[in-house]
């Protein structure tokens, strides 16, 4: 009886450990899509993050960022820092969605399957 109970506990423990969420998110993935996330410095001269994330279809970019990365935001919701790298004049965070500058902030970007999001901290050239 004790061996059976011990075996059952061992199997349950192994299954629980193997069933850990590989997405590093607190949210359950019910409608999975893959999104490529790149975070770089100085016009992509150094990549800090370059990975494919599995998220829910329609997830908002800012939510994904704050769940998975170290994000510093202003009180207005603008990104000031990512992964320990803060902007300071004349260097600012810029981001592209599928190779195009985003016309909206990260809080308003709804993610779709295959999206490539690229944040880069570089000098403003305006």
C-alpha positions as CSV (number, residue, x, y, z in Angstrom):
1,X,0.0,0.0,0.0
2,X,2.8,2.4,0.9
3,X,4.7,1.6,-2.3
4,X,1.6,2.2,-4.4
5,X,0.9,5.6,-2.7
6,X,4.6,6.6,-3.0
7,X,4.5,5.6,-6.7
8,X,1.3,7.5,-7.3
9,X,2.8,10.7,-5.7
10,X,6.0,10.3,-7.7
11,X,4.0,10.0,-11.0
12,X,1.8,13.0,-10.1
13,X,4.9,15.1,-9.2
14,X,6.6,14.2,-12.5
15,X,3.6,15.0,-14.6
16,X,3.1,18.3,-12.8
17,X,6.8,19.3,-13.4
18,X,6.6,18.3,-17.0
19,X,3.4,20.2,-17.5
20,X,5.0,23.6,-16.6
21,X,3.9,26.4,-18.9
22,X,6.7,27.0,-21.4
23,X,5.3,30.4,-22.4
24,X,6.4,32.1,-19.2
25,X,3.0,33.8,-19.0
26,X,0.3,33.8,-16.3
27,X,-2.4,33.7,-19.0
28,X,-3.6,30.4,-20.4
29,X,-3.0,30.1,-24.1
30,X,-6.3,29.1,-25.7
31,X,-5.9,30.4,-29.2
32,X,-2.1,30.1,-29.9
33,X,-0.2,32.2,-32.4
34,X,3.5,32.7,-32.9
35,X,5.1,36.2,-32.8
36,X,8.7,37.1,-33.2
37,X,10.0,39.5,-30.7
38,X,13.3,41.4,-31.2
39,X,14.7,43.9,-28.8
40,X,18.0,45.6,-30.0
41,X,20.3,48.5,-29.5
42,X,21.8,51.1,-31.9
43,X,19.9,50.2,-35.2
44,X,20.1,46.4,-34.5
45,X,23.9,46.4,-33.9
46,X,23.3,44.4,-30.7
47,X,20.3,42.1,-30.1
48,X,19.1,41.7,-26.5
49,X,16.1,39.5,-27.3
50,X,15.4,37.5,-30.5
51,X,12.8,34.8,-29.9
52,X,9.5,33.4,-31.0
53,X,6.7,33.8,-28.4
54,X,3.5,31.8,-28.3
55,X,0.6,34.1,-27.2
56,X,-3.1,34.2,-27.6
57,X,-4.5,35.5,-31.0
58,X,-5.4,39.1,-30.4
59,X,-3.2,39.7,-27.4
60,X,-2.1,43.3,-27.0
61,X,1.6,44.0,-27.4
62,X,2.0,46.0,-24.2
63,X,0.4,43.2,-22.2
64,X,2.8,40.7,-23.7
65,X,5.8,43.0,-23.1
66,X,4.9,43.6,-19.4
67,X,4.2,39.9,-18.8
68,X,7.5,38.6,-20.3
69,X,10.1,41.4,-20.1
70,X,11.4,44.1,-17.8
71,X,9.5,47.2,-19.0
72,X,9.8,50.7,-17.6
73,X,6.8,53.0,-18.6
74,X,5.9,56.6,-18.0
75,X,2.7,57.5,-16.1
76,X,1.2,58.0,-19.6
77,X,2.1,54.5,-20.7
78,X,5.0,55.3,-23.0
79,X,7.9,52.8,-22.9
80,X,11.1,54.3,-21.4
81,X,13.1,51.2,-20.8
82,X,13.3,47.6,-21.9
83,X,15.4,44.8,-20.4
84,X,17.4,47.3,-18.3
85,X,18.1,49.7,-21.2
86,X,16.6,53.1,-20.7
87,X,16.1,55.9,-23.2
88,X,17.7,59.3,-22.7
89,X,18.0,62.1,-25.2
90,X,18.9,61.8,-28.0
91,X,18.4,58.0,-27.8
92,X,14.8,56.7,-27.8
93,X,12.9,53.5,-28.1
94,X,11.3,53.0,-31.6
95,X,9.4,49.9,-32.7
96,X,8.3,48.3,-36.0
97,X,5.5,45.9,-36.7
98,X,6.3,43.6,-39.6
99,X,9.0,45.9,-40.9
100,X,7.0,49.2,-40.7
101,X,7.1,51.9,-38.0
102,X,4.0,51.5,-35.8
103,X,1.5,54.3,-36.2
104,X,0.1,53.6,-32.7
105,X,1.6,52.9,-29.3
106,X,2.3,49.4,-28.0
107,X,-0.9,49.4,-25.9
108,X,-2.9,49.6,-29.1
109,X,-1.2,46.9,-31.2
110,X,-3.2,43.7,-31.5
111,X,-1.0,40.8,-32.3
112,X,-1.6,38.3,-35.2
113,X,0.0,35.1,-36.2
114,X,3.4,35.6,-37.8
115,X,3.9,39.2,-36.6
116,X,7.4,40.4,-36.1
117,X,7.8,43.1,-33.5
118,X,11.2,44.9,-33.4
119,X,12.0,47.4,-30.7
120,X,15.3,49.3,-31.1
121,X,16.9,51.9,-28.9
122,X,18.7,54.4,-31.1
123,X,19.4,58.1,-31.7
124,X,16.5,60.2,-33.0
125,X,17.4,61.2,-36.6
126,X,14.6,63.7,-37.2
